[in-house]
């Protein structure tokens, strides 16, 4: 089955925790065991799993990606968002998670983040759930 999450971002670069929405969708499916593929259909955004206990981790990811890939670098792409495309490619468009007992398996401190690199925008995330 395929499900969709809609979200709006508020910053040019931000990490949005989508973990609880994904867990809720998994619960509704009643799938006991399987996998969940989380896919971002945008070329200037991505999906990542990382620490949630300390919000400085998300800040550090955003700040240091922007140092490595600055917004105003030497780019040829005419839309002015080349840095966003590069960040998206580095982080990646998808993650695959294991479903066990009608829940996703995550580490103690892990959360799932929609990674916005060209906001603010209206976005979506696609979930493919396999039993």
Secondary structure as UniProt FT lines:
FT   STRAND          2..8
FT   STRAND          14..17
FT   HELIX           19..29
FT   STRAND          33..39
FT   TURN            43..44
FT   STRAND          45..51
FT   HELIX           56..68
FT   TURN            71..72
FT   TURN            78..79
FT   HELIX           82..91
FT   STRAND          94..100
FT   TURN            101..102
FT   STRAND          103..104
FT   TURN            108..109
FT   STRAND          110..116
FT   STRAND          122..130
//
